[in-house]
């Protein structure tokens, strides 16, 4: 789980520049999809007793695309 969480966060960070350059609706859709994956990962970690701090997800949220979000 930890490896997946780290890979997911890295993937999100690398995608931020792409999101800002693409169609706004597509960017919002991708952000929502990543947010859902982060939510599910947090829920499953808690369900299985894996501390979110161990995954680096305690306060983690998918970054916003721009102030209008």
PDB file of N, CA, C and O in Angstrom:
ATOM      1  N   UNK A   1       0.820  -1.200   0.000  1.00  0.00           N
ATOM      2  CA  UNK A   1       0.000   0.000   0.000  1.00  0.00           C
ATOM      3  C   UNK A   1       0.862   1.262   0.000  1.00  0.00           C
ATOM      4  O   UNK A   1       0.564   2.242  -0.683  1.00  0.00           O
ATOM      5  N   UNK A   2       1.922   1.209   0.773  1.00  0.00           N
ATOM      6  CA  UNK A   2       2.786   2.395   0.861  1.00  0.00           C
ATOM      7  C   UNK A   2       3.390   2.735  -0.501  1.00  0.00           C
ATOM      8  O   UNK A   2       3.418   3.898  -0.904  1.00  0.00           O
ATOM      9  N   UNK A   3       3.864   1.727  -1.193  1.00  0.00           N
ATOM     10  CA  UNK A   3       4.450   1.941  -2.517  1.00  0.00           C
ATOM     11  C   UNK A   3       3.411   2.504  -3.482  1.00  0.00           C
ATOM     12  O   UNK A   3       3.707   3.408  -4.263  1.00  0.00           O
ATOM     13  N   UNK A   4       2.206   1.970  -3.424  1.00  0.00           N
ATOM     14  CA  UNK A   4       1.133   2.464  -4.288  1.00  0.00           C
ATOM     15  C   UNK A   4       0.817   3.917  -3.965  1.00  0.00           C
ATOM     16  O   UNK A   4       0.649   4.729  -4.875  1.00  0.00           O
ATOM     17  N   UNK A   5       0.733   4.258  -2.675  1.00  0.00           N
ATOM     18  CA  UNK A   5       0.429   5.633  -2.268  1.00  0.00           C
ATOM     19  C   UNK A   5       1.505   6.592  -2.775  1.00  0.00           C
ATOM     20  O   UNK A   5       1.190   7.671  -3.275  1.00  0.00           O
ATOM     21  N   UNK A   6       2.767   6.203  -2.650  1.00  0.00           N
ATOM     22  CA  UNK A   6       3.858   7.057  -3.115  1.00  0.00           C
ATOM     23  C   UNK A   6       3.818   7.224  -4.630  1.00  0.00           C
ATOM     24  O   UNK A   6       4.019   8.325  -5.143  1.00  0.00           O
ATOM     25  N   UNK A   7       3.560   6.140  -5.338  1.00  0.00           N
ATOM     26  CA  UNK A   7       3.477   6.200  -6.802  1.00  0.00           C
ATOM     27  C   UNK A   7       2.304   7.061  -7.233  1.00  0.00           C
ATOM     28  O   UNK A   7       2.422   7.847  -8.173  1.00  0.00           O
ATOM     29  N   UNK A   8       1.180   6.921  -6.559  1.00  0.00           N
ATOM     30  CA  UNK A   8      -0.009   7.713  -6.880  1.00  0.00           C
ATOM     31  C   UNK A   8       0.257   9.201  -6.675  1.00  0.00           C
ATOM     32  O   UNK A   8      -0.087  10.012  -7.535  1.00  0.00           O
ATOM     33  N   UNK A   9       0.860   9.568  -5.556  1.00  0.00           N
ATOM     34  CA  UNK A   9       1.158  10.976  -5.296  1.00  0.00           C
ATOM     35  C   UNK A   9       2.124  11.540  -6.341  1.00  0.00           C
ATOM     36  O   UNK A   9       1.968  12.679  -6.780  1.00  0.00           O
ATOM     37  N   UNK A  10       3.114  10.749  -6.735  1.00  0.00           N
ATOM     38  CA  UNK A  10       4.070  11.182  -7.760  1.00  0.00           C
ATOM     39  C   UNK A  10       3.359  11.365  -9.105  1.00  0.00           C
ATOM     40  O   UNK A  10       3.609  12.338  -9.816  1.00  0.00           O
ATOM     41  N   UNK A  11       2.482  10.436  -9.446  1.00  0.00           N
ATOM     42  CA  UNK A  11       1.724  10.512 -10.699  1.00  0.00           C
ATOM     43  C   UNK A  11       0.849  11.767 -10.727  1.00  0.00           C
ATOM     44  O   UNK A  11       0.768  12.448 -11.750  1.00  0.00           O
ATOM     45  N   UNK A  12       0.205  12.066  -9.616  1.00  0.00           N
ATOM     46  CA  UNK A  12      -0.636  13.264  -9.525  1.00  0.00           C
ATOM     47  C   UNK A  12       0.220  14.510  -9.721  1.00  0.00           C
ATOM     48  O   UNK A  12      -0.150  15.407 -10.479  1.00  0.00           O
ATOM     49  N   UNK A  13       1.364  14.567  -9.040  1.00  0.00           N
ATOM     50  CA  UNK A  13       2.255  15.730  -9.154  1.00  0.00           C
ATOM     51  C   UNK A  13       2.721  15.928 -10.596  1.00  0.00           C
ATOM     52  O   UNK A  13       2.752  17.054 -11.092  1.00  0.00           O
ATOM     53  N   UNK A  14       3.079  14.843 -11.259  1.00  0.00           N
ATOM     54  CA  UNK A  14       3.548  14.934 -12.644  1.00  0.00           C
ATOM     55  C   UNK A  14       2.433  15.346 -13.600  1.00  0.00           C
ATOM     56  O   UNK A  14       2.698  15.956 -14.636  1.00  0.00           O
ATOM     57  N   UNK A  15       1.205  15.021 -13.262  1.00  0.00           N
ATOM     58  CA  UNK A  15       0.074  15.341 -14.126  1.00  0.00           C
ATOM     59  C   UNK A  15      -0.429  16.774 -13.965  1.00  0.00           C
ATOM     60  O   UNK A  15      -1.169  17.252 -14.824  1.00  0.00           O
ATOM     61  N   UNK A  16      -0.056  17.467 -12.905  1.00  0.00           N
ATOM     62  CA  UNK A  16      -0.557  18.824 -12.667  1.00  0.00           C
ATOM     63  C   UNK A  16      -0.311  19.756 -13.846  1.00  0.00           C
ATOM     64  O   UNK A  16      -1.213  20.494 -14.243  1.00  0.00           O
ATOM     65  N   UNK A  17       0.869  19.737 -14.400  1.00  0.00           N
ATOM     66  CA  UNK A  17       1.184  20.623 -15.531  1.00  0.00           C
ATOM     67  C   UNK A  17       0.307  20.299 -16.730  1.00  0.00           C
ATOM     68  O   UNK A  17      -0.136  21.201 -17.442  1.00  0.00           O
ATOM     69  N   UNK A  18       0.058  19.034 -16.953  1.00  0.00           N
ATOM     70  CA  UNK A  18      -0.793  18.619 -18.070  1.00  0.00           C
ATOM     71  C   UNK A  18      -2.220  19.095 -17.840  1.00  0.00           C
ATOM     72  O   UNK A  18      -2.874  19.562 -18.772  1.00  0.00           O
ATOM     73  N   UNK A  19      -2.710  18.982 -16.613  1.00  0.00           N
ATOM     74  CA  UNK A  19      -4.079  19.391 -16.298  1.00  0.00           C
ATOM     75  C   UNK A  19      -4.288  20.866 -16.614  1.00  0.00           C
ATOM     76  O   UNK A  19      -5.332  21.256 -17.137  1.00  0.00           O
ATOM     77  N   UNK A  20      -3.289  21.683 -16.294  1.00  0.00           N
ATOM     78  CA  UNK A  20      -3.422  23.122 -16.508  1.00  0.00           C
ATOM     79  C   UNK A  20      -3.436  23.482 -17.986  1.00  0.00           C
ATOM     80  O   UNK A  20      -3.941  24.541 -18.358  1.00  0.00           O
ATOM     81  N   UNK A  21      -2.890  22.617 -18.832  1.00  0.00           N
ATOM     82  CA  UNK A  21      -2.821  22.903 -20.267  1.00  0.00           C
ATOM     83  C   UNK A  21      -3.997  22.324 -21.052  1.00  0.00           C
ATOM     84  O   UNK A  21      -4.187  22.673 -22.217  1.00  0.00           O
ATOM     85  N   UNK A  22      -4.782  21.455 -20.438  1.00  0.00           N
ATOM     86  CA  UNK A  22      -5.866  20.798 -21.177  1.00  0.00           C
ATOM     87  C   UNK A  22      -7.207  21.494 -20.962  1.00  0.00           C
ATOM     88  O   UNK A  22      -7.327  22.423 -20.163  1.00  0.00           O
ATOM     89  N   UNK A  23      -8.182  21.032 -21.677  1.00  0.00           N
ATOM     90  CA  UNK A  23      -9.551  21.507 -21.546  1.00  0.00           C
ATOM     91  C   UNK A  23      -9.957  21.444 -20.072  1.00  0.00           C
ATOM     92  O   UNK A  23      -9.721  20.440 -19.400  1.00  0.00           O
ATOM     93  N   UNK A  24     -10.566  22.516 -19.576  1.00  0.00           N
ATOM     94  CA  UNK A  24     -10.924  22.603 -18.155  1.00  0.00           C
ATOM     95  C   UNK A  24     -11.804  21.437 -17.692  1.00  0.00           C
ATOM     96  O   UNK A  24     -11.578  20.883 -16.616  1.00  0.00           O
ATOM     97  N   UNK A  25     -12.789  21.066 -18.484  1.00  0.00           N
ATOM     98  CA  UNK A  25     -13.682  19.973 -18.089  1.00  0.00           C
ATOM     99  C   UNK A  25     -12.927  18.652 -17.986  1.00  0.00           C
ATOM    100  O   UNK A  25     -13.170  17.865 -17.072  1.00  0.00           O
ATOM    101  N   UNK A  26     -12.018  18.412 -18.915  1.00  0.00           N
ATOM    102  CA  UNK A  26     -11.208  17.191 -18.860  1.00  0.00           C
ATOM    103  C   UNK A  26     -10.308  17.203 -17.626  1.00  0.00           C
ATOM    104  O   UNK A  26     -10.157  16.186 -16.949  1.00  0.00           O
ATOM    105  N   UNK A  27      -9.721  18.345 -17.343  1.00  0.00           N
ATOM    106  CA  UNK A  27      -8.838  18.464 -16.184  1.00  0.00           C
ATOM    107  C   UNK A  27      -9.608  18.207 -14.895  1.00  0.00           C
ATOM    108  O   UNK A  27      -9.121  17.506 -14.007  1.00  0.00           O
ATOM    109  N   UNK A  28     -10.795  18.765 -14.790  1.00  0.00           N
ATOM    110  CA  UNK A  28     -11.614  18.554 -13.594  1.00  0.00           C
ATOM    111  C   UNK A  28     -11.988  17.079 -13.469  1.00  0.00           C
ATOM    112  O   UNK A  28     -11.980  16.525 -12.370  1.00  0.00           O
ATOM    113  N   UNK A  29     -12.311  16.452 -14.579  1.00  0.00           N
ATOM    114  CA  UNK A  29     -12.639  15.029 -14.562  1.00  0.00           C
ATOM    115  C   UNK A  29     -11.477  14.176 -14.085  1.00  0.00           C
ATOM    116  O   UNK A  29     -11.666  13.242 -13.306  1.00  0.00           O
ATOM    117  N   UNK A  30     -10.285  14.491 -14.547  1.00  0.00           N
ATOM    118  CA  UNK A  30      -9.099  13.735 -14.111  1.00  0.00           C
ATOM    119  C   UNK A  30      -8.822  13.965 -12.638  1.00  0.00           C
ATOM    120  O   UNK A  30      -8.488  13.030 -11.911  1.00  0.00           O
ATOM    121  N   UNK A  31      -8.959  15.211 -12.196  1.00  0.00           N
ATOM    122  CA  UNK A  31      -8.739  15.509 -10.782  1.00  0.00           C
ATOM    123  C   UNK A  31      -9.729  14.737  -9.921  1.00  0.00           C
ATOM    124  O   UNK A  31      -9.359  14.180  -8.887  1.00  0.00           O
ATOM    125  N   UNK A  32     -10.987  14.705 -10.349  1.00  0.00           N
ATOM    126  CA  UNK A  32     -12.009  13.975  -9.599  1.00  0.00           C
ATOM    127  C   UNK A  32     -11.676  12.484  -9.539  1.00  0.00           C
ATOM    128  O   UNK A  32     -11.857  11.847  -8.501  1.00  0.00           O
ATOM    129  N   UNK A  33     -11.198  11.936 -10.636  1.00  0.00           N
ATOM    130  CA  UNK A  33     -10.840  10.515 -10.664  1.00  0.00           C
ATOM    131  C   UNK A  33      -9.695  10.222  -9.692  1.00  0.00           C
ATOM    132  O   UNK A  33      -9.755   9.256  -8.932  1.00  0.00           O
ATOM    133  N   UNK A  34      -8.651  11.060  -9.718  1.00  0.00           N
ATOM    134  CA  UNK A  34      -7.542  10.870  -8.789  1.00  0.00           C
ATOM    135  C   UNK A  34      -8.010  11.053  -7.344  1.00  0.00           C
ATOM    136  O   UNK A  34      -7.582  10.313  -6.458  1.00  0.00           O
ATOM    137  N   UNK A  35      -8.881  12.030  -7.100  1.00  0.00           N
ATOM    138  CA  UNK A  35      -9.401  12.254  -5.749  1.00  0.00           C
ATOM    139  C   UNK A  35     -10.150  11.027  -5.250  1.00  0.00           C
ATOM    140  O   UNK A  35     -10.044  10.658  -4.081  1.00  0.00           O
ATOM    141  N   UNK A  36     -10.903  10.404  -6.136  1.00  0.00           N
ATOM    142  CA  UNK A  36     -11.648   9.211  -5.757  1.00  0.00           C
ATOM    143  C   UNK A  36     -10.702   8.068  -5.395  1.00  0.00           C
ATOM    144  O   UNK A  36     -10.945   7.344  -4.430  1.00  0.00           O
ATOM    145  N   UNK A  37      -9.637   7.905  -6.157  1.00  0.00           N
ATOM    146  CA  UNK A  37      -8.665   6.851  -5.857  1.00  0.00           C
ATOM    147  C   UNK A  37      -8.008   7.109  -4.502  1.00  0.00           C
ATOM    148  O   UNK A  37      -7.825   6.177  -3.719  1.00  0.00           O
ATOM    149  N   UNK A  38      -7.652   8.363  -4.217  1.00  0.00           N
ATOM    150  CA  UNK A  38      -7.051   8.700  -2.925  1.00  0.00           C
ATOM    151  C   UNK A  38      -8.043   8.403  -1.802  1.00  0.00           C
ATOM    152  O   UNK A  38      -7.664   7.844  -0.773  1.00  0.00           O
ATOM    153  N   UNK A  39      -9.308   8.773  -1.994  1.00  0.00           N
ATOM    154  CA  UNK A  39     -10.341   8.511  -0.992  1.00  0.00           C
ATOM    155  C   UNK A  39     -10.462   7.008  -0.720  1.00  0.00           C
ATOM    156  O   UNK A  39     -10.488   6.580   0.434  1.00  0.00           O
ATOM    157  N   UNK A  40     -10.536   6.215  -1.787  1.00  0.00           N
ATOM    158  CA  UNK A  40     -10.665   4.761  -1.627  1.00  0.00           C
ATOM    159  C   UNK A  40      -9.438   4.162  -0.942  1.00  0.00           C
ATOM    160  O   UNK A  40      -9.567   3.270  -0.103  1.00  0.00           O
ATOM    161  N   UNK A  41      -8.262   4.645  -1.293  1.00  0.00           N
ATOM    162  CA  UNK A  41      -7.037   4.157  -0.665  1.00  0.00           C
ATOM    163  C   UNK A  41      -7.042   4.460   0.832  1.00  0.00           C
ATOM    164  O   UNK A  41      -6.703   3.597   1.642  1.00  0.00           O
ATOM    165  N   UNK A  42      -7.425   5.683   1.201  1.00  0.00           N
ATOM    166  CA  UNK A  42      -7.497   6.046   2.618  1.00  0.00           C
ATOM    167  C   UNK A  42      -8.503   5.168   3.352  1.00  0.00           C
ATOM    168  O   UNK A  42      -8.229   4.694   4.455  1.00  0.00           O
ATOM    169  N   UNK A  43      -9.655   4.951   2.751  1.00  0.00           N
ATOM    170  CA  UNK A  43     -10.704   4.147   3.379  1.00  0.00           C
ATOM    171  C   UNK A  43     -10.236   2.704   3.586  1.00  0.00           C
ATOM    172  O   UNK A  43     -10.444   2.131   4.655  1.00  0.00           O
ATOM    173  N   UNK A  44      -9.612   2.126   2.576  1.00  0.00           N
ATOM    174  CA  UNK A  44      -9.132   0.747   2.694  1.00  0.00           C
ATOM    175  C   UNK A  44      -8.001   0.637   3.716  1.00  0.00           C
ATOM    176  O   UNK A  44      -7.920  -0.344   4.456  1.00  0.00           O
ATOM    177  N   UNK A  45      -7.136   1.638   3.752  1.00  0.00           N
ATOM    178  CA  UNK A  45      -6.048   1.623   4.734  1.00  0.00           C
ATOM    179  C   UNK A  45      -6.619   1.627   6.147  1.00  0.00           C
ATOM    180  O   UNK A  45      -6.189   0.849   6.999  1.00  0.00           O
ATOM    181  N   UNK A  46      -7.589   2.503   6.391  1.00  0.00           N
ATOM    182  CA  UNK A  46      -8.208   2.567   7.716  1.00  0.00           C
ATOM    183  C   UNK A  46      -8.936   1.260   8.036  1.00  0.00           C
ATOM    184  O   UNK A  46      -8.880   0.773   9.165  1.00  0.00           O
ATOM    185  N   UNK A  47      -9.606   0.708   7.053  1.00  0.00           N
ATOM    186  CA  UNK A  47     -10.356  -0.540   7.222  1.00  0.00           C
ATOM    187  C   UNK A  47      -9.428  -1.692   7.630  1.00  0.00           C
ATOM    188  O   UNK A  47      -9.822  -2.571   8.397  1.00  0.00           O
ATOM    189  N   UNK A  48      -8.201  -1.681   7.113  1.00  0.00           N
ATOM    190  CA  UNK A  48      -7.246  -2.748   7.391  1.00  0.00           C
ATOM    191  C   UNK A  48      -6.233  -2.373   8.475  1.00  0.00           C
ATOM    192  O   UNK A  48      -5.248  -3.080   8.685  1.00  0.00           O
ATOM    193  N   UNK A  49      -6.483  -1.266   9.152  1.00  0.00           N
ATOM    194  CA  UNK A  49      -5.629  -0.873  10.264  1.00  0.00           C
ATOM    195  C   UNK A  49      -4.271  -0.318   9.878  1.00  0.00           C
ATOM    196  O   UNK A  49      -3.349  -0.306  10.693  1.00  0.00           O
ATOM    197  N   UNK A  50      -4.142   0.138   8.652  1.00  0.00           N
ATOM    198  CA  UNK A  50      -2.874   0.734   8.209  1.00  0.00           C
ATOM    199  C   UNK A  50      -2.945   2.237   8.486  1.00  0.00           C
ATOM    200  O   UNK A  50      -3.783   2.929   7.908  1.00  0.00           O
ATOM    201  N   UNK A  51      -2.079   2.750   9.361  1.00  0.00           N
ATOM    202  CA  UNK A  51      -2.117   4.179   9.671  1.00  0.00           C
ATOM    203  C   UNK A  51      -1.846   5.037   8.431  1.00  0.00           C
ATOM    204  O   UNK A  51      -0.921   4.768   7.664  1.00  0.00           O
ATOM    205  N   UNK A  52      -2.664   6.065   8.253  1.00  0.00           N
ATOM    206  CA  UNK A  52      -2.492   6.956   7.105  1.00  0.00           C
ATOM    207  C   UNK A  52      -1.138   7.652   7.135  1.00  0.00           C
ATOM    208  O   UNK A  52      -0.580   7.980   6.088  1.00  0.00           O
ATOM    209  N   UNK A  53      -0.613   7.876   8.328  1.00  0.00           N
ATOM    210  CA  UNK A  53       0.697   8.516   8.439  1.00  0.00           C
ATOM    211  C   UNK A  53       1.770   7.632   7.792  1.00  0.00           C
ATOM    212  O   UNK A  53       2.726   8.147   7.213  1.00  0.00           O
ATOM    213  N   UNK A  54       1.620   6.323   7.884  1.00  0.00           N
ATOM    214  CA  UNK A  54       2.588   5.410   7.263  1.00  0.00           C
ATOM    215  C   UNK A  54       2.555   5.494   5.744  1.00  0.00           C
ATOM    216  O   UNK A  54       3.545   5.196   5.077  1.00  0.00           O
ATOM    217  N   UNK A  55       1.410   5.903   5.201  1.00  0.00           N
ATOM    218  CA  UNK A  55       1.257   6.019   3.750  1.00  0.00           C
ATOM    219  C   UNK A  55       1.524   7.433   3.246  1.00  0.00           C
ATOM    220  O   UNK A  55       1.540   7.672   2.038  1.00  0.00           O
ATOM    221  N   UNK A  56       1.733   8.371   4.172  1.00  0.00           N
ATOM    222  CA  UNK A  56       1.927   9.767   3.777  1.00  0.00           C
ATOM    223  C   UNK A  56       0.641  10.415   3.300  1.00  0.00           C
ATOM    224  O   UNK A  56       0.664  11.331   2.478  1.00  0.00           O
ATOM    225  N   UNK A  57      -0.494   9.931   3.825  1.00  0.00           N
ATOM    226  CA  UNK A  57      -1.792  10.416   3.348  1.00  0.00           C
ATOM    227  C   UNK A  57      -2.635  11.101   4.418  1.00  0.00           C
ATOM    228  O   UNK A  57      -3.814  11.368   4.186  1.00  0.00           O
ATOM    229  N   UNK A  58      -2.064  11.390   5.576  1.00  0.00           N
ATOM    230  CA  UNK A  58      -2.853  11.960   6.667  1.00  0.00           C
ATOM    231  C   UNK A  58      -3.638  13.184   6.217  1.00  0.00           C
ATOM    232  O   UNK A  58      -4.863  13.200   6.335  1.00  0.00           O
ATOM    233  N   UNK A  59      -2.984  14.179   5.719  1.00  0.00           N
ATOM    234  CA  UNK A  59      -3.654  15.411   5.284  1.00  0.00           C
ATOM    235  C   UNK A  59      -3.587  15.587   3.773  1.00  0.00           C
ATOM    236  O   UNK A  59      -3.828  16.684   3.268  1.00  0.00           O
ATOM    237  N   UNK A  60      -3.266  14.531   3.054  1.00  0.00           N
ATOM    238  CA  UNK A  60      -3.070  14.658   1.611  1.00  0.00           C
ATOM    239  C   UNK A  60      -4.395  14.800   0.872  1.00  0.00           C
ATOM    240  O   UNK A  60      -5.342  14.052   1.117  1.00  0.00           O
ATOM    241  N   UNK A  61      -4.447  15.763  -0.026  1.00  0.00           N
ATOM    242  CA  UNK A  61      -5.563  15.938  -0.949  1.00  0.00           C
ATOM    243  C   UNK A  61      -4.967  16.211  -2.324  1.00  0.00           C
ATOM    244  O   UNK A  61      -3.875  16.768  -2.437  1.00  0.00           O
ATOM    245  N   UNK A  62      -5.688  15.817  -3.361  1.00  0.00           N
ATOM    246  CA  UNK A  62      -5.235  16.099  -4.721  1.00  0.00           C
ATOM    247  C   UNK A  62      -5.227  17.617  -4.898  1.00  0.00           C
ATOM    248  O   UNK A  62      -6.234  18.269  -4.624  1.00  0.00           O
ATOM    249  N   UNK A  63      -4.111  18.191  -5.351  1.00  0.00           N
ATOM    250  CA  UNK A  63      -4.043  19.645  -5.523  1.00  0.00           C
ATOM    251  C   UNK A  63      -5.127  20.168  -6.463  1.00  0.00           C
ATOM    252  O   UNK A  63      -5.543  19.497  -7.407  1.00  0.00           O
ATOM    253  N   UNK A  64      -5.561  21.371  -6.172  1.00  0.00           N
ATOM    254  CA  UNK A  64      -6.561  22.013  -7.029  1.00  0.00           C
ATOM    255  C   UNK A  64      -5.897  22.453  -8.325  1.00  0.00           C
ATOM    256  O   UNK A  64      -4.691  22.698  -8.367  1.00  0.00           O
ATOM    257  N   UNK A  65      -6.692  22.550  -9.372  1.00  0.00           N
ATOM    258  CA  UNK A  65      -6.186  22.943 -10.684  1.00  0.00           C
ATOM    259  C   UNK A  65      -5.995  24.452 -10.748  1.00  0.00           C
ATOM    260  O   UNK A  65      -4.975  24.936 -11.237  1.00  0.00           O
ATOM    261  N   UNK A  66      -6.978  25.188 -10.255  1.00  0.00           N
ATOM    262  CA  UNK A  66      -6.882  26.646 -10.196  1.00  0.00           C
ATOM    263  C   UNK A  66      -7.852  27.149  -9.136  1.00  0.00           C
ATOM    264  O   UNK A  66      -8.656  26.364  -8.633  1.00  0.00           O
ATOM    265  N   UNK A  67      -7.805  28.436  -8.779  1.00  0.00           N
ATOM    266  CA  UNK A  67      -8.642  28.976  -7.708  1.00  0.00           C
ATOM    267  C   UNK A  67     -10.148  28.845  -7.947  1.00  0.00           C
ATOM    268  O   UNK A  67     -10.923  28.971  -6.999  1.00  0.00           O
ATOM    269  N   UNK A  68     -10.577  28.600  -9.164  1.00  0.00           N
ATOM    270  CA  UNK A  68     -12.006  28.502  -9.446  1.00  0.00           C
ATOM    271  C   UNK A  68     -12.592  27.160  -9.036  1.00  0.00           C
ATOM    272  O   UNK A  68     -13.813  27.004  -9.064  1.00  0.00           O
ATOM    273  N   UNK A  69     -11.770  26.182  -8.657  1.00  0.00           N
ATOM    274  CA  UNK A  69     -12.261  24.849  -8.286  1.00  0.00           C
ATOM    275  C   UNK A  69     -13.006  24.893  -6.975  1.00  0.00           C
ATOM    276  O   UNK A  69     -13.491  23.863  -6.506  1.00  0.00           O
TER     277      UNK A  69
END
